[in-house]
């Protein structure tokens, strides 16, 4: 098989890239389902069938009530909230790959319910609720699978492909919508929704050809299979794996942590355990806060209601504006892959939060102080929205999903990841449902609220988030457990046995070159931790 390329002197196999792309179809499903509803809500046939019409059959008299619009958009998020919680035990019981397959099937059932709706908006909304179960479970499983399986040297980039595919899904939904909007009858919206069946089929088939998470396998004491999984993502053949020093070093690290953590209870209450010296509860609340704040950046204000927003400022073709925003979001996420790998996690999130706040304040000020129907004011609002999306796509959008995969310890990663993701979906629902009410009350001043939330997010990252780039998941767990390490000094932290993270990289290169390297350092540290607890 062989390595596809080398990063920091260690091999990366083609399977590592393939699994990131295939698993990220879960993000594509999420993005497609998010992007389609904004345009569907203003399609003629959809309005005639599901909106409230003063004169039946007269489009000019048809409009959605605030409650009905909020429920059609927001029930997806209620489903995803439940799906994220259910997804944790499912991923632990079935394994990461099989869990994804089952969740894809649930999503397809929801799509079928939607496209068979005729005049009942409730049926369409229930279909979105069911699809949400699948999307929510996938949003918990996919970043966790990617983080557990990807090599540490490119974990940030590979996990960030989940967010890249979310933006790609949003853009594709916009493009398909603009292509079907003039189709007569229900085909205009049914085609957009029905095409969504293709994406889970691609994921459910493709993921079966990818390796299972080595950490999930190790948790079940299937160490030989875990070794093969590690070898595949490194481009090492099955025959060479038992004698390959880098693969064996990674396997030893995983094994030592798993054997230690097997003695520790890992139920739901464990996620909120404080005073254990490992910051378990701290990390759970941090993950929940970061996921909530990602929603409160205001990005989904544009993705869910963008077409409606830009209609209100006099844009003649709001579909085109949506595509512009979607293209900016998708294109800039490529930059996010580089930024999050090159500059770590903390700096981009802090700078991104401030940048996003600035442009939201400009958006809100332009819409509130001036006449939104004025061409120059409308243009300024679109430009500020695009610059906000630019910052979001390069920092907070990929960064939070990366952190959810790498912040939590293996024993409770699925449950903590589920709780954090559920927080994302809870705020997703609250914003989707209440945005029409809030906009009717305060208009574009809504942007000031989101701007303040972005500044709050930057502060939370500075004060509480540890830098987790370039080190293994097991080392991340050690870092949070080290009382001498603080969030603002965490960038200089390195695992025991290494002088700094540069030394860690050099020793990894030595392992690849079959040269002497420091071994057993992490195992000794875990034993010392266990002795202190006893």
Backbone torsions as a table, in degrees:
resi	resn	phi	psi	omega
1	UNK	NA	-60.0	174.9
2	UNK	80.4	161.0	179.8
3	UNK	-76.5	143.8	176.2
4	UNK	-80.0	-39.8	176.2
5	UNK	-162.6	176.0	-179.6
6	UNK	-120.1	141.0	175.0
7	UNK	-129.2	126.5	-177.3
8	UNK	54.6	31.0	176.4
9	UNK	82.8	2.5	-179.6
10	UNK	-116.0	150.7	-172.6
11	UNK	-78.0	145.5	174.0
12	UNK	-124.6	120.6	-177.9
13	UNK	-84.5	161.1	178.5
14	UNK	-61.5	-28.3	179.4
15	UNK	-63.6	-33.3	179.4
16	UNK	-61.1	-42.7	178.8
17	UNK	-71.3	-41.5	-178.6
18	UNK	-62.2	-43.9	-177.9
19	UNK	-66.1	-34.3	178.0
20	UNK	-65.1	-42.3	-178.5
21	UNK	-70.7	-43.4	-178.8
22	UNK	-66.4	-48.9	-179.2
23	UNK	-62.8	-31.3	-178.4
24	UNK	-68.9	-9.2	171.6
25	UNK	-59.8	-23.7	173.4
26	UNK	-62.5	-37.8	174.8
27	UNK	-69.3	-36.4	177.8
28	UNK	-61.2	-42.7	178.7
29	UNK	-60.5	-45.9	177.7
30	UNK	-57.5	-51.3	-177.7
31	UNK	-64.3	-42.1	-179.4
32	UNK	-62.1	-43.6	-179.2
33	UNK	-68.6	-32.1	177.2
34	UNK	-70.9	-44.3	-174.0
35	UNK	-73.8	-29.7	-172.7
36	UNK	-70.0	-34.2	-170.1
37	UNK	-68.5	-30.4	-179.0
38	UNK	-59.3	-44.6	-178.9
39	UNK	-81.0	-34.8	179.9
40	UNK	-59.7	-37.4	-177.1
41	UNK	-60.7	-22.3	-178.3
42	UNK	-110.7	9.9	175.7
43	UNK	-75.9	139.6	-173.1
44	UNK	-57.0	-52.2	-176.3
45	UNK	-64.1	-36.7	179.6
46	UNK	-65.4	-40.2	177.0
47	UNK	-63.7	-44.6	-178.5
48	UNK	-63.5	-34.8	-176.8
49	UNK	-82.7	-40.5	-166.6
50	UNK	-117.6	-14.0	179.6
51	UNK	-84.8	176.5	176.6
52	UNK	-94.9	119.1	-175.0
53	UNK	-111.8	128.7	176.6
54	UNK	-63.7	-40.5	175.5
55	UNK	-122.1	112.3	-178.7
56	UNK	-52.4	130.0	178.7
57	UNK	88.6	-8.2	179.9
58	UNK	-101.1	105.6	-175.4
59	UNK	-58.2	-35.3	-176.7
60	UNK	-62.3	-22.1	-178.3
61	UNK	-100.6	5.9	-175.4
62	UNK	-98.5	133.9	176.4
63	UNK	-159.8	150.9	177.2
64	UNK	-83.4	137.9	170.4
65	UNK	-70.8	161.4	-179.1
66	UNK	-60.1	-41.6	-178.6
67	UNK	-67.3	-46.3	-177.5
68	UNK	-64.4	-44.3	178.6
69	UNK	-61.6	-43.9	-179.8
70	UNK	-62.9	-38.1	-179.7
71	UNK	-71.9	-41.6	179.4
72	UNK	-61.1	-42.5	-180.0
73	UNK	-75.3	-43.6	-167.8
74	UNK	-83.8	-22.1	-177.7
75	UNK	-64.1	-26.8	173.6
76	UNK	-55.1	-42.4	-176.2
77	UNK	-70.9	-30.9	174.5
78	UNK	-64.6	-41.8	176.8
79	UNK	-63.2	-42.2	-179.1
80	UNK	-67.4	-34.4	177.1
81	UNK	-60.3	-48.6	178.3
82	UNK	-66.8	-40.8	-179.2
83	UNK	-62.1	-38.2	-179.9
84	UNK	-63.8	-39.9	179.7
85	UNK	-69.1	-44.7	179.6
86	UNK	-67.7	-29.1	-176.7
87	UNK	-63.9	-27.3	-178.6
88	UNK	-64.9	-56.8	177.7
89	UNK	-64.4	-30.2	178.5
90	UNK	-64.5	-45.8	-179.5
91	UNK	-67.1	-34.0	178.3
92	UNK	-72.5	-36.0	-176.5
93	UNK	-80.6	-49.9	-175.8
94	UNK	-86.1	-20.2	-169.9
95	UNK	98.4	157.8	-174.3
96	UNK	-64.1	-41.3	-175.0
97	UNK	-71.6	-49.9	-178.0
98	UNK	-65.9	-31.7	175.9
99	UNK	-61.4	-42.0	179.3
100	UNK	-62.6	-38.9	179.1
101	UNK	-62.2	-47.7	-179.1
102	UNK	-63.7	-35.8	-179.6
103	UNK	-70.9	-31.3	175.0
104	UNK	-64.1	-38.6	179.8
105	UNK	-65.0	-38.3	177.7
106	UNK	-62.8	-43.0	179.1
107	UNK	-60.1	-42.4	-179.3
108	UNK	-62.1	-40.0	177.3
109	UNK	-59.0	-42.5	178.7
110	UNK	-62.6	-39.7	178.3
111	UNK	-63.3	-42.2	179.9
112	UNK	-61.7	-41.1	177.8
113	UNK	-61.1	-39.6	-178.4
114	UNK	-68.1	-47.1	-174.1
115	UNK	-74.9	-13.4	176.1
116	UNK	-92.8	2.3	175.8
117	UNK	-70.4	140.2	179.5
118	UNK	-114.2	-61.5	179.4
119	UNK	-129.8	-1.9	-177.6
120	UNK	-95.8	109.7	177.5
121	UNK	-67.3	-25.8	178.8
122	UNK	-64.2	-42.4	178.4
123	UNK	-61.9	-42.9	179.4
124	UNK	-62.0	-43.1	-179.6
125	UNK	-65.5	-38.3	177.7
126	UNK	-64.7	-37.4	176.4
127	UNK	-61.1	-40.8	176.5
128	UNK	-66.4	-34.5	176.6
129	UNK	-62.0	-46.8	-179.6
130	UNK	-65.4	-43.9	176.7
131	UNK	-59.0	-35.3	179.3
132	UNK	-61.7	-34.0	176.5
133	UNK	-56.0	-46.7	-179.5
134	UNK	-67.6	-44.3	-178.8
135	UNK	-62.7	-42.4	-178.9
136	UNK	-64.1	-44.2	179.1
137	UNK	-64.1	-39.6	177.8
138	UNK	-65.4	-37.3	-178.4
139	UNK	-67.2	-22.0	174.5
140	UNK	-86.2	-38.1	-172.9
141	UNK	-78.9	-40.5	-171.6
142	UNK	-66.3	-53.9	179.3
143	UNK	-60.7	-34.3	178.6
144	UNK	-65.5	-45.1	178.8
145	UNK	-62.4	-44.8	-179.1
146	UNK	-63.6	-44.2	-178.7
147	UNK	-66.8	-37.7	-178.4
148	UNK	-72.7	-23.5	-173.0
149	UNK	-104.9	-28.2	-175.1
150	UNK	-73.0	146.3	173.5
151	UNK	-62.3	141.7	-177.9
152	UNK	-55.8	-32.4	-174.9
153	UNK	-64.6	-25.8	179.8
154	UNK	-130.7	21.4	-177.7
155	UNK	-59.0	-41.0	-179.4
156	UNK	-61.6	-46.2	-179.0
157	UNK	-64.6	-46.2	-176.7
158	UNK	-68.4	-38.7	178.5
159	UNK	-70.2	-32.3	179.5
160	UNK	-69.2	-17.1	176.5
161	UNK	-63.0	-22.3	174.6
162	UNK	-59.6	-47.7	178.3
163	UNK	-68.4	-36.7	176.9
164	UNK	-57.6	-42.9	-179.3
165	UNK	-73.3	-27.3	172.6
166	UNK	-60.5	-48.2	-179.1
167	UNK	-66.0	-35.8	177.4
168	UNK	-64.6	-41.8	178.4
169	UNK	-62.8	-41.3	177.6
170	UNK	-61.0	-46.3	-178.5
171	UNK	-63.6	-43.7	179.2
172	UNK	-62.5	-40.6	178.1
173	UNK	-60.7	-41.8	178.2
174	UNK	-62.5	-44.3	-177.6
175	UNK	-66.2	-41.3	178.4
176	UNK	-66.1	-38.4	-179.8
177	UNK	-63.3	-41.8	-179.7
178	UNK	-68.8	-24.7	177.6
179	UNK	-79.9	-24.0	-176.4
180	UNK	-106.5	-4.8	-172.1
181	UNK	-62.5	-26.7	-179.2
182	UNK	-97.3	5.3	176.1
183	UNK	-68.9	136.3	-179.1
184	UNK	-70.1	144.5	173.9
185	UNK	71.9	-157.6	-173.3
186	UNK	-72.5	-11.2	179.1
187	UNK	-60.0	-25.1	-178.2
188	UNK	-60.5	-42.2	-179.1
189	UNK	-102.8	-30.2	179.6
190	UNK	-65.7	-34.0	178.4
191	UNK	-64.5	-43.1	-179.6
192	UNK	-61.5	-46.2	-178.6
193	UNK	-70.6	-45.0	-174.9
194	UNK	-64.9	-35.0	178.1
195	UNK	-59.8	-23.5	179.8
196	UNK	-60.3	-16.7	178.2
197	UNK	-67.2	-29.4	-175.6
198	UNK	-64.0	-36.1	-172.1
199	UNK	-68.3	-46.1	177.0
200	UNK	-66.4	-27.3	176.5
201	UNK	-65.4	-42.0	178.4
202	UNK	-61.4	-45.1	-178.6
203	UNK	-65.8	-48.0	-174.1
204	UNK	-65.9	-29.6	177.6
205	UNK	-82.5	-47.1	-176.1
206	UNK	-64.1	-36.2	-175.2
207	UNK	-68.3	-22.7	179.7
208	UNK	-68.3	-18.6	178.8
209	UNK	-92.8	-1.3	-179.2
210	UNK	-97.4	158.2	179.0
211	UNK	-72.6	151.1	174.6
212	UNK	-74.1	158.5	178.0
213	UNK	-58.1	124.4	179.8
214	UNK	-63.5	-28.6	180.0
215	UNK	-75.4	-34.7	174.5
216	UNK	-66.6	-40.5	178.3
217	UNK	-64.7	-43.1	179.8
218	UNK	-64.8	-33.9	179.0
219	UNK	-62.2	-26.1	177.5
220	UNK	-102.7	17.2	176.6
221	UNK	60.6	29.0	176.1
222	UNK	-98.4	66.8	-170.2
223	UNK	-70.6	-32.1	178.4
224	UNK	-64.7	-42.0	178.2
225	UNK	-68.2	-36.5	177.1
226	UNK	-62.5	-40.0	178.2
227	UNK	-61.8	-43.9	179.3
228	UNK	-64.1	-39.3	178.4
229	UNK	-62.2	-45.1	177.4
230	UNK	-62.3	-40.7	-179.3
231	UNK	-64.2	-41.0	-177.2
232	UNK	-62.6	-42.4	-179.2
233	UNK	-73.2	-16.3	176.8
234	UNK	-94.1	-4.3	-178.1
235	UNK	75.3	24.1	179.5
236	UNK	-99.5	136.4	-177.7
237	UNK	-69.9	158.6	179.0
238	UNK	-59.2	-36.9	-178.2
239	UNK	-70.2	-34.1	-177.2
240	UNK	-85.0	-16.5	-173.4
241	UNK	-56.3	-44.2	-177.6
242	UNK	-62.3	-21.6	-177.3
243	UNK	-112.3	5.3	-178.2
244	UNK	-87.0	118.8	-170.8
245	UNK	-64.1	-38.0	-179.0
246	UNK	-67.6	-44.0	178.5
247	UNK	-62.5	-44.4	-179.1
248	UNK	-67.1	-34.9	177.6
249	UNK	-64.4	-45.1	178.8
250	UNK	-65.3	-40.4	179.5
251	UNK	-64.9	-41.1	178.8
252	UNK	-61.8	-40.5	179.8
253	UNK	-63.9	-45.8	179.2
254	UNK	-64.9	-44.2	-177.8
255	UNK	-61.9	-45.0	-177.1
256	UNK	-62.8	-39.5	179.3
257	UNK	-70.4	-42.2	-178.7
258	UNK	-64.0	-42.0	-179.7
259	UNK	-64.4	-34.7	177.4
260	UNK	-72.4	-45.8	-175.0
261	UNK	-73.1	-18.9	178.3
262	UNK	-63.6	-22.1	-179.3
263	UNK	-84.3	-6.7	-175.1
264	UNK	-106.4	132.6	177.3
265	UNK	-66.6	137.7	-175.4
266	UNK	-131.3	52.1	175.8
267	UNK	-82.2	-173.9	-178.9
268	UNK	-63.2	-36.8	-179.8
269	UNK	-65.9	-27.4	177.7
270	UNK	-59.1	-29.3	-179.4
271	UNK	-63.8	-22.2	-178.3
272	UNK	-114.1	29.1	-180.0
273	UNK	-84.1	124.7	178.8
274	UNK	-114.2	157.1	177.5
275	UNK	75.4	17.7	-179.9
276	UNK	-94.4	1.4	-179.4
277	UNK	78.6	0.7	-177.9
278	UNK	-119.9	3.1	178.3
279	UNK	54.2	39.9	-179.3
280	UNK	-64.5	-53.7	178.5
281	UNK	-63.3	-38.2	177.3
282	UNK	-56.4	-47.0	-177.7
283	UNK	-68.8	-35.6	177.4
284	UNK	-62.1	-49.5	-179.5
285	UNK	-65.6	-35.6	177.8
286	UNK	-63.7	-46.2	178.5
287	UNK	-61.3	-42.6	178.7
288	UNK	-64.4	-40.0	179.5
289	UNK	-65.7	-43.5	-178.5
290	UNK	-66.2	-40.5	178.4
291	UNK	-66.7	-39.3	177.1
292	UNK	-63.4	-44.3	-178.8
293	UNK	-68.2	-27.4	174.9
294	UNK	-62.5	-41.5	176.8
295	UNK	-66.2	-38.3	-176.3
296	UNK	-77.5	0.6	170.8
297	UNK	-63.1	-28.1	-179.8
298	UNK	100.7	3.6	-176.4
299	UNK	-61.0	-43.1	-176.9
300	UNK	-72.5	-13.7	170.5
301	UNK	-58.4	-40.4	179.0
302	UNK	-80.2	-36.3	-175.8
303	UNK	-75.5	-36.7	-179.9
304	UNK	-81.5	-42.0	-172.3
305	UNK	-119.4	16.5	-176.4
306	UNK	-57.5	-44.0	-179.3
307	UNK	-61.7	-42.4	178.9
308	UNK	-67.0	-42.0	-179.8
309	UNK	-59.9	-47.1	-174.8
310	UNK	-78.8	-19.6	168.8
311	UNK	-65.2	-38.1	-175.9
312	UNK	-69.7	-19.2	178.2
313	UNK	-99.8	14.3	172.7
314	UNK	86.7	13.6	177.2
315	UNK	-71.3	125.2	-173.7
316	UNK	-68.1	-35.7	-179.4
317	UNK	-127.2	90.5	-176.4
318	UNK	-69.5	-21.6	176.9
319	UNK	-61.0	-43.4	-178.7
320	UNK	-65.0	-40.3	178.3
321	UNK	-61.6	-40.5	177.5
322	UNK	-60.7	-41.3	179.3
323	UNK	-65.0	-37.9	178.0
324	UNK	-61.9	-47.8	178.5
325	UNK	-62.0	-42.2	179.3
326	UNK	-63.6	-39.0	-179.9
327	UNK	-68.6	-40.7	176.2
328	UNK	-61.4	-44.9	179.8
329	UNK	-60.1	-46.5	-178.8
330	UNK	-68.5	-48.0	-176.9
331	UNK	-63.7	-41.0	-177.6
332	UNK	-73.4	-21.8	177.9
333	UNK	-65.4	-28.1	173.5
334	UNK	-60.3	-40.4	175.7
335	UNK	-64.4	-33.4	178.3
336	UNK	-63.0	-33.6	177.6
337	UNK	-60.4	-40.9	179.5
338	UNK	-73.5	-46.3	-175.2
339	UNK	-60.1	-46.2	-175.5
340	UNK	-71.1	-25.4	177.5
341	UNK	-85.2	-38.5	-175.7
342	UNK	-78.4	-40.1	-172.5
343	UNK	-109.8	8.1	178.5
344	UNK	80.8	-161.2	-174.9
345	UNK	-102.8	-40.6	-171.3
346	UNK	-69.8	-53.7	-174.9
347	UNK	-58.2	-48.8	179.9
348	UNK	-60.7	-38.6	-178.5
349	UNK	-68.9	-38.1	178.7
350	UNK	-66.8	-49.9	-179.6
351	UNK	-65.2	-41.5	179.9
352	UNK	-61.5	-41.1	179.3
353	UNK	-60.8	-42.1	179.3
354	UNK	-68.0	-45.1	179.5
355	UNK	-58.4	-47.8	-178.6
356	UNK	-62.6	-39.8	179.6
357	UNK	-61.4	-42.5	-178.1
358	UNK	-57.9	-47.6	-174.8
359	UNK	-76.8	-25.2	173.3
360	UNK	-70.2	-36.8	176.3
361	UNK	-64.2	-38.9	177.0
362	UNK	-64.7	-45.4	179.6
363	UNK	-58.2	-49.0	-177.5
364	UNK	-66.0	-40.7	-178.6
365	UNK	-66.1	-42.6	-179.8
366	UNK	-64.2	-43.4	-178.3
367	UNK	-72.0	-28.6	-175.9
368	UNK	-90.7	-40.7	-175.0
369	UNK	-84.1	-33.3	-177.7
370	UNK	-103.3	-174.5	176.3
371	UNK	-92.2	111.0	-176.1
372	UNK	-59.1	-23.5	-179.2
373	UNK	-80.7	-9.6	174.8
374	UNK	-69.6	135.0	-173.9
375	UNK	-59.5	-44.1	-178.0
376	UNK	-66.6	-38.3	177.7
377	UNK	-67.0	-43.6	178.4
378	UNK	-60.8	-40.5	178.8
379	UNK	-65.0	-42.3	178.6
380	UNK	-61.4	-38.9	179.8
381	UNK	-65.9	-40.4	178.8
382	UNK	-66.9	-43.3	179.6
383	UNK	-62.8	-45.0	179.9
384	UNK	-65.4	-36.6	176.3
385	UNK	-63.8	-41.6	179.4
386	UNK	-65.3	-40.2	179.8
387	UNK	-70.5	-31.8	172.5
388	UNK	-63.3	-48.1	179.8
389	UNK	-61.5	-36.7	178.0
390	UNK	-57.4	-50.2	179.3
391	UNK	-65.2	-42.9	-179.8
392	UNK	-61.8	-45.0	-176.6
393	UNK	-66.1	-25.7	-177.1
394	UNK	-95.2	-9.9	-175.5
395	UNK	-132.8	-79.1	-172.4
396	UNK	-68.4	-30.0	-179.1
397	UNK	-65.9	-56.8	178.9
398	UNK	-78.4	-32.2	-171.7
399	UNK	-61.7	-41.7	-177.1
400	UNK	-68.3	-39.1	178.6
401	UNK	-67.6	-34.0	175.0
402	UNK	-62.1	-47.0	-176.5
403	UNK	-65.2	-34.8	179.7
404	UNK	-64.7	-30.6	179.4
405	UNK	-80.5	-21.8	-170.4
406	UNK	-121.2	-1.6	-174.4
407	UNK	-87.5	-28.1	-170.2
408	UNK	-97.8	152.7	176.9
409	UNK	-71.0	154.6	-174.3
410	UNK	-58.1	-41.0	-172.8
411	UNK	-60.1	-30.5	-176.7
412	UNK	-128.0	16.7	-175.1
413	UNK	-60.3	-43.1	-177.7
414	UNK	-62.5	-43.8	-176.9
415	UNK	-71.8	-44.0	178.6
416	UNK	-65.9	-39.6	176.7
417	UNK	-63.0	-37.9	179.1
418	UNK	-65.9	-42.5	179.4
419	UNK	-64.5	-42.1	178.9
420	UNK	-64.4	-45.3	-179.8
421	UNK	-66.0	-37.3	177.1
422	UNK	-61.5	-34.8	176.9
423	UNK	-64.0	-39.1	176.2
424	UNK	-58.7	-47.4	-176.6
425	UNK	-72.1	-30.5	176.0
426	UNK	-62.0	-47.9	178.8
427	UNK	-69.8	-30.6	174.9
428	UNK	-58.7	-45.9	178.8
429	UNK	-65.3	-47.7	-177.4
430	UNK	-58.4	-41.9	179.4
431	UNK	-70.3	-41.5	-179.5
432	UNK	-63.4	-41.0	-175.7
433	UNK	-78.1	-43.5	-172.3
434	UNK	-90.5	-13.1	-179.9
435	UNK	-55.4	-45.6	178.7
436	UNK	-58.2	-38.5	178.7
437	UNK	-66.6	-45.0	-176.7
438	UNK	-66.3	-42.2	-179.5
439	UNK	-63.3	-39.2	178.3
440	UNK	-65.2	-27.0	-177.7
441	UNK	-86.5	-44.1	-173.2
442	UNK	-123.3	-1.7	176.7
443	UNK	62.2	-135.2	-175.4
444	UNK	-76.8	-4.6	173.3
445	UNK	-63.5	-13.8	175.0
446	UNK	-52.7	-32.6	-179.3
447	UNK	-62.1	-29.9	177.9
448	UNK	-64.7	-38.1	179.5
449	UNK	-64.0	-47.4	179.4
450	UNK	-63.9	-38.4	178.7
451	UNK	-60.6	-43.2	178.3
452	UNK	-64.0	-37.5	178.6
453	UNK	-65.2	-34.8	177.0
454	UNK	-65.1	-40.1	177.0
455	UNK	-65.9	-38.7	175.7
456	UNK	-61.2	-42.2	178.8
457	UNK	-60.5	-42.8	178.3
458	UNK	-61.3	-39.2	179.6
459	UNK	-67.3	-41.2	179.0
460	UNK	-61.8	-43.1	178.7
461	UNK	-61.7	-45.9	-178.5
462	UNK	-62.0	-41.0	-172.2
463	UNK	-86.0	-25.5	-169.0
464	UNK	-128.3	-19.8	-174.1
465	UNK	-89.4	133.6	176.0
466	UNK	-92.3	148.1	179.3
467	UNK	-78.7	116.3	-172.9
468	UNK	-113.5	12.7	-179.0
469	UNK	-76.6	151.4	171.4
470	UNK	71.8	4.0	178.4
471	UNK	-124.7	158.5	-178.0
472	UNK	-69.1	164.6	178.4
473	UNK	-62.6	-34.8	178.4
474	UNK	-67.0	-37.1	178.2
475	UNK	-70.2	-33.3	175.8
476	UNK	-59.9	-42.0	178.6
477	UNK	-61.4	-42.0	177.2
478	UNK	-62.8	-40.8	-177.4
479	UNK	-60.7	-46.2	179.1
480	UNK	-66.2	-24.4	-179.0
481	UNK	-86.1	-8.6	-177.4
482	UNK	-85.0	111.4	-177.3
483	UNK	-65.9	-19.8	-179.8
484	UNK	-80.8	-14.0	-177.3
485	UNK	-93.3	129.7	177.3
486	UNK	-114.3	156.6	-179.4
487	UNK	-51.7	-44.2	-176.4
488	UNK	-77.9	-8.0	175.2
489	UNK	-112.7	0.2	-171.8
490	UNK	-66.5	-21.0	-179.9
491	UNK	-64.4	-26.1	-179.5
492	UNK	-91.5	-5.9	-177.0
493	UNK	-72.6	144.9	175.5
494	UNK	-140.5	155.2	-179.8
495	UNK	-62.8	157.1	175.9
496	UNK	-54.9	138.7	-179.0
497	UNK	97.7	-6.0	-179.5
498	UNK	-126.5	140.2	-179.7
499	UNK	-70.2	-38.8	179.2
500	UNK	-164.1	-175.5	-176.9
501	UNK	-71.5	-25.3	174.1
502	UNK	-65.9	-41.3	176.7
503	UNK	-62.7	-37.8	176.9
504	UNK	-59.6	-45.1	178.7
505	UNK	-61.5	-43.6	-178.4
506	UNK	-65.3	-38.9	179.7
507	UNK	-71.0	-31.1	174.7
508	UNK	-65.4	-38.2	176.1
509	UNK	-64.9	-38.0	178.6
510	UNK	-63.4	-38.7	178.0
511	UNK	-63.5	-39.7	178.9
512	UNK	-65.7	-34.0	179.9
513	UNK	-87.4	10.5	179.8
514	UNK	57.3	38.4	177.3
515	UNK	-101.8	165.8	179.8
516	UNK	-60.9	140.5	178.8
517	UNK	-144.8	159.7	177.7
518	UNK	-70.2	122.2	-179.0
519	UNK	-124.8	154.1	175.5
520	UNK	77.7	3.0	-177.4
521	UNK	-62.1	-43.8	-177.6
522	UNK	-69.1	-37.5	179.6
523	UNK	-63.0	-42.2	179.7
524	UNK	-63.1	-39.2	179.5
525	UNK	-64.1	-41.2	179.9
526	UNK	-65.0	-37.5	179.0
527	UNK	-65.4	-39.4	178.7
528	UNK	-64.3	-39.9	178.6
529	UNK	-62.8	-42.8	179.7
530	UNK	-63.2	-39.6	-179.7
531	UNK	-65.6	-37.3	179.1
532	UNK	-65.2	-37.0	-179.9
533	UNK	-68.2	-35.6	177.9
534	UNK	-69.9	NA	NA
